[in-house]
Amino acid sequence: MKMMIHPGPLSGSLPAIPSKSHGHRLFIAAALSNPTGQVHLPETSEDLEATRTCLLALSEKNPVLPCRESGSTLRFLLPVAMAMKEHVRFLGEGRLLQRPLSPLKEEMERHGCRFHLGKGELEVNGLLQSGSYHLPGDISSQYITGLLFALPMLNGDSEILLTTPLESKGYVDMTLEVLMDAGIHVDVTTQQGTFGPHREALLKYIIPGGQRYQCPAQTTPEGDWSNGAFWLAANYVGFGNRVTCTGLSAASLQGDRVVSELLRDFPNVIDGSQIPDLIPILAVVAAVRPGITTIRHAERLRLKESDRLETTVRLIRDLGGDADELPDGMVIRGKPLLRGGTVDGCNDHRIVMAAAIAATNCMEPVIIHGAEAVNKSYPGFFRDFKGLGGKINEI
């Protein structure tokens, strides 16, 4: 699907959609509870539907889990499924099964599981066993979340020891909050010794086995800061944009809540290690503000739906901006106005949404190829864009 967006201001108020990150976690806790809990979801997405469908499939003897393109679904449910079943097939689409699973794979193999990657599917055999798991904290917090959900169900006690400082800590904290609400106990301590030049303490999670999930009868995900960030950033991109996004809690554990602070006092150097999902839209803001912005420590973006360092830089350049790629980030030299042009969405929802917001500060229309990628996390994005006065034509 191609979308043509004509330059023009956005104005109005809209509610934040439900948090995808929170929704995944609530779905899992509800499904593992007895009796099963209910998650109230006013608006859904392809990723959330993937998790819901996979959890339903876990009731089968030899389940097949269609994860679609959802990295969260695969990484969360790998340990969960193997804590419950001896044989599971995970199906993937797009780049999903090409994205790395190490070192989670190796740790699960040390604890009773066997992996076989085929064409379009990953087959795993063997029940997950309790014990001591060692993971770096700077590869993917999703590995830690998956184990935190799975290990309490095993008979023996377990621990997760981080070998490097934890990045995206807010997402693990969100997992711990959902677990606590579901009656699951996890102790978080620091290990002896420190890591790196700043002498950072390393975290350890102690998980007693034999626990039972008892989540509330009904839960509702909080508002999504990651997707709400596009509307908040619009006010700093287009001169006439006046957008309010309601339902975003300042007390949320979502790491992307810092976007409001970053937009108010935009830094010249952005550390992307804790906020990888914000980088495409922050890069668009940087492309239209005075001065030079450097984004560093964002190498994990290369492993998303697209190589987001490469595709974000290409997006800015294709619209007439000035940006260069770095091994772990990018350098952006701001201009007051972008030209416009044609953008490849690269099957990446955040690239498509960033391009649409950038179009509000372009001299010419912006044509986005592959605009349907927004269905992954925000199917109603273009509906809401149009509701705020955006001028859109589907080609």
FENFEN-V696882 format. One record per backbone hydrogen bond with DSSP energy under -0.5 kcal/mol. CO is the residue of the C=O (numbers start at 1). NH is the residue of the N-H. E is the energy in kcal/mol with one decimal. If there is no record, write none. Layout:
BEGIN
co | nh | e
CO | NH | E
CO | NH | E
END
This chain:
BEGIN
co | nh | e
1 | 370 | -0.7
1 | 371 | -2.5
2 | 395 | -2.7
3 | 5 | -0.6
3 | 368 | -3.0
4 | 6 | -0.5
4 | 393 | -2.4
5 | 366 | -2.6
6 | 391 | -0.6
10 | 242 | -3.1
12 | 244 | -2.4
14 | 246 | -2.1
17 | 224 | -2.5
19 | 23 | -2.5
20 | 24 | -2.5
21 | 25 | -1.4
22 | 26 | -2.5
23 | 27 | -2.6
24 | 28 | -2.0
25 | 29 | -2.4
26 | 30 | -2.5
27 | 31 | -2.4
28 | 32 | -2.0
29 | 33 | -0.6
30 | 33 | -0.7
30 | 37 | -1.7
32 | 213 | -0.5
38 | 40 | -0.6
38 | 219 | -2.3
39 | 41 | -0.6
40 | 42 | -0.5
40 | 221 | -0.7
44 | 379 | -0.5
45 | 49 | -2.4
46 | 50 | -1.9
47 | 51 | -1.9
48 | 52 | -2.4
49 | 53 | -2.6
50 | 54 | -2.3
51 | 55 | -2.3
52 | 56 | -1.9
53 | 57 | -1.9
54 | 58 | -1.0
56 | 59 | -1.4
57 | 60 | -2.0
60 | 63 | -0.6
63 | 89 | -2.2
64 | 66 | -0.7
65 | 67 | -1.3
65 | 91 | -3.0
67 | 70 | -2.4
68 | 93 | -3.2
69 | 71 | -0.9
70 | 74 | -1.9
71 | 75 | -2.6
72 | 76 | -2.6
73 | 77 | -2.2
74 | 78 | -1.7
75 | 79 | -0.6
76 | 80 | -1.1
77 | 81 | -3.2
78 | 82 | -1.8
79 | 83 | -1.1
80 | 83 | -0.6
80 | 84 | -0.5
81 | 84 | -1.2
81 | 85 | -2.6
82 | 128 | -3.1
86 | 126 | -2.7
88 | 124 | -2.8
89 | 65 | -3.5
89 | 91 | -0.5
90 | 122 | -3.0
91 | 67 | -2.0
93 | 96 | -2.0
95 | 98 | -1.3
95 | 99 | -1.2
96 | 99 | -1.0
101 | 104 | -0.7
101 | 105 | -2.0
103 | 107 | -2.3
104 | 108 | -2.6
105 | 109 | -2.3
106 | 110 | -1.8
107 | 111 | -0.5
108 | 111 | -0.7
108 | 113 | -2.1
109 | 112 | -1.1
111 | 129 | -2.2
114 | 125 | -2.3
116 | 118 | -0.6
116 | 123 | -3.1
118 | 120 | -0.8
120 | 92 | -1.7
121 | 118 | -2.8
122 | 90 | -3.3
123 | 116 | -2.3
124 | 88 | -2.5
125 | 114 | -2.7
131 | 133 | -0.5
131 | 159 | -2.1
133 | 135 | -0.5
133 | 161 | -3.4
135 | 163 | -2.1
137 | 167 | -2.8
140 | 143 | -1.0
140 | 144 | -0.7
141 | 145 | -2.1
142 | 146 | -2.4
143 | 147 | -1.9
144 | 148 | -2.4
145 | 149 | -1.9
146 | 150 | -1.7
147 | 151 | -2.9
148 | 152 | -0.6
150 | 153 | -1.7
151 | 154 | -1.4
152 | 211 | -2.7
154 | 210 | -3.4
158 | 207 | -2.9
159 | 133 | -3.0
159 | 161 | -0.5
160 | 162 | -0.5
160 | 205 | -2.7
161 | 135 | -2.2
168 | 171 | -1.2
168 | 172 | -0.9
169 | 173 | -2.6
170 | 174 | -2.0
171 | 175 | -1.7
172 | 176 | -2.4
173 | 177 | -2.0
174 | 178 | -2.3
175 | 179 | -2.7
176 | 180 | -2.4
177 | 181 | -2.2
178 | 182 | -1.2
179 | 184 | -2.8
180 | 183 | -1.7
182 | 214 | -3.0
184 | 186 | -0.5
185 | 208 | -0.5
187 | 189 | -0.5
187 | 206 | -3.1
189 | 204 | -2.7
193 | 202 | -0.6
195 | 200 | -2.3
196 | 199 | -1.6
200 | 195 | -2.1
202 | 191 | -2.9
203 | 162 | -2.3
204 | 189 | -2.9
204 | 206 | -0.5
205 | 160 | -2.5
205 | 207 | -0.6
206 | 187 | -2.6
206 | 208 | -0.6
207 | 158 | -2.6
213 | 34 | -1.3
217 | 38 | -2.2
219 | 40 | -3.4
222 | 19 | -3.4
223 | 225 | -0.8
224 | 228 | -2.3
225 | 229 | -1.7
227 | 230 | -1.2
227 | 231 | -0.6
228 | 231 | -0.5
228 | 232 | -2.1
229 | 233 | -2.7
230 | 234 | -1.2
231 | 235 | -0.7
232 | 235 | -0.9
233 | 236 | -2.1
234 | 237 | -1.3
234 | 238 | -1.7
238 | 241 | -1.1
242 | 12 | -2.4
244 | 14 | -2.3
244 | 246 | -0.6
246 | 16 | -2.8
247 | 223 | -0.7
247 | 249 | -0.6
249 | 252 | -1.4
254 | 257 | -1.7
255 | 258 | -1.4
256 | 259 | -1.8
257 | 260 | -1.1
258 | 262 | -2.5
259 | 263 | -2.5
260 | 264 | -1.6
261 | 265 | -2.0
263 | 266 | -0.6
268 | 294 | -3.0
270 | 272 | -0.8
270 | 296 | -2.6
275 | 278 | -1.4
275 | 279 | -0.6
276 | 279 | -0.9
278 | 282 | -2.5
279 | 283 | -2.5
280 | 284 | -1.4
281 | 285 | -2.0
282 | 286 | -2.5
283 | 287 | -1.6
284 | 288 | -0.6
285 | 288 | -1.4
286 | 289 | -0.9
287 | 335 | -2.4
291 | 334 | -2.7
293 | 332 | -3.0
294 | 270 | -2.9
294 | 296 | -0.5
295 | 330 | -1.7
296 | 272 | -3.0
298 | 301 | -2.0
299 | 302 | -1.7
300 | 303 | -1.8
301 | 304 | -1.2
301 | 308 | -2.5
306 | 304 | -0.9
306 | 308 | -1.6
307 | 311 | -2.8
308 | 312 | -1.6
309 | 313 | -1.8
310 | 314 | -2.2
311 | 315 | -2.2
312 | 316 | -2.2
313 | 317 | -2.3
314 | 318 | -3.0
315 | 319 | -1.2
316 | 321 | -3.1
317 | 320 | -1.9
319 | 339 | -1.9
319 | 340 | -1.6
321 | 323 | -0.5
322 | 333 | -2.7
324 | 331 | -2.7
326 | 329 | -0.7
328 | 298 | -3.1
329 | 326 | -2.9
330 | 295 | -3.0
331 | 324 | -2.6
332 | 293 | -2.9
332 | 334 | -0.6
333 | 322 | -0.6
338 | 363 | -1.8
339 | 364 | -1.8
341 | 367 | -2.4
343 | 345 | -0.6
343 | 369 | -2.9
345 | 348 | -2.1
347 | 349 | -0.5
348 | 351 | -0.5
348 | 352 | -2.0
349 | 353 | -2.2
350 | 354 | -1.9
351 | 355 | -2.2
352 | 356 | -1.9
353 | 357 | -2.1
354 | 358 | -2.3
355 | 359 | -1.6
357 | 360 | -1.4
358 | 361 | -2.2
359 | 362 | -1.2
361 | 338 | -2.2
365 | 341 | -1.4
366 | 5 | -3.2
366 | 368 | -0.5
367 | 343 | -3.2
367 | 369 | -0.6
368 | 3 | -1.9
368 | 371 | -0.6
369 | 345 | -2.3
370 | 373 | -1.7
371 | 374 | -1.6
372 | 375 | -2.0
373 | 376 | -1.8
374 | 377 | -1.2
374 | 378 | -3.5
375 | 46 | -2.6
376 | 47 | -2.1
378 | 381 | -2.0
380 | 384 | -2.6
381 | 385 | -2.6
382 | 386 | -2.3
383 | 387 | -2.0
384 | 388 | -1.2
385 | 390 | -2.2
386 | 389 | -1.9
388 | 11 | -2.7
390 | 392 | -0.8
391 | 6 | -2.6
393 | 4 | -3.3
393 | 395 | -0.5
END
